[in-house]
Amino acid sequence: SWQGEPMPILRFRCGINTARVMVGNFGCDYRISYTVLGDGVNLASRIEAANKTLRTVVLVSESTFEGATTTSSSPGEQDPCVGGEPIEFRKVGRLAVPGKAEVVTV
């Protein structure tokens, strides 16, 4: 019945980074939580926050871009796509991330 009712528009921003991280239950016997730890998670958070300044909705790091666009010479290998539609990337800029010596291309 909710499908016929007017609903507010959902808006969000997304920051995507590709890196090795630790995922799982962390803590001790009396306090435990499922979480993600690592520099890659922190970078994704900083990238997500940059969406507001750059007036974008989805930003990906250079490592994610390289992983998505790397193709092999195998037969049947395709360019990155979602639901059969190709993903288009464009370089937006470079971010100076606190705690990192290098700037990050998004």
N, C-alpha and C positions, 0 to 999 in steps of 0.2 A: 504494500500500500504506500510505502514511502516514495516509490518511483514517480508517482504523479504529483507529489508535493514540491513546491518551489524550495530549492536548497541554495545556501550561500556558495559562492564560487570558492574553491580551495586553491590557495596560492602558496607556493613553497619555493625554496632555492635548494640547489643540490651541488655539493662539491665532491668530485670523484678523484681518488688517487689510487695508484697501483703500487703496493709495497708488501713486504713480509711483515706480518703482525702476529701477536699472540691473542687467541680467542679462547674463552672458556670460563669456567667457574674459578674465581680467585677469592682468597680469604682464608678464614680459619673455621673451626667447628661451630662457633656461635655467630659468626657473621660472614656470609659468603654472597657473592654477586657474580652474575654472568656479565662479562664485559670484554672490551677489545683494548689492547694496550700496544703502544708502539709509536714511533716517530711518524709513520705513514698515516695513522689515524689523526694525529695532531695536524699534519699538513692538510688532510682532507677537510678538517674543520676550518682551517684558515682560508682554504680555497672557497669553501661554502660562504664564509663571511664576506669575501671579496665580491661576490655576486651583487651585493647591495650597492657598493661603490661603482662597479662596472656596469650596473643596470642590465645584468644578465640573469638567467634562470638556472642554467646548468653550466658549470665550468669543470673541465678535466685537466689533470696535470699532464706534463709532457710524457711521463712514464706510461700513463693510461693511453694517451694518443698513440705512442709508439707500439704498445701492445695490441691496440685495436687495428692498427693499419699494417702491421707486419704480416706479410703473406708468404707462403712457401710456393715452390714451383710444382706442388702436387696437383694432379688433375682434379678438377672440381672445387678447388680452393676459391673462396669468394671474398670480395671486399666486405668490410664490416657492415652489417645491416640489422635492423630490428623489424620484425614482421614483414620481411621481404623488401623493406624500403632502405636505401643506403643511408648511412650516417654521414652527415657533412660536418667537417671540422673547419674552424678558422682560428688563427692565432689572435688572441685578444690583447695580450700584454705580458709583462713580467712582474712578479710580486716579490717584494722584499719581505721575507718571513722572519719574524723575531725568533732568535735562537738558531737560525741557519745561516751559514756563511755565504751560501750561494743563493742567487735569485732563482725563482721558479717560474718557468714559462707556462702560461695557461691559454 
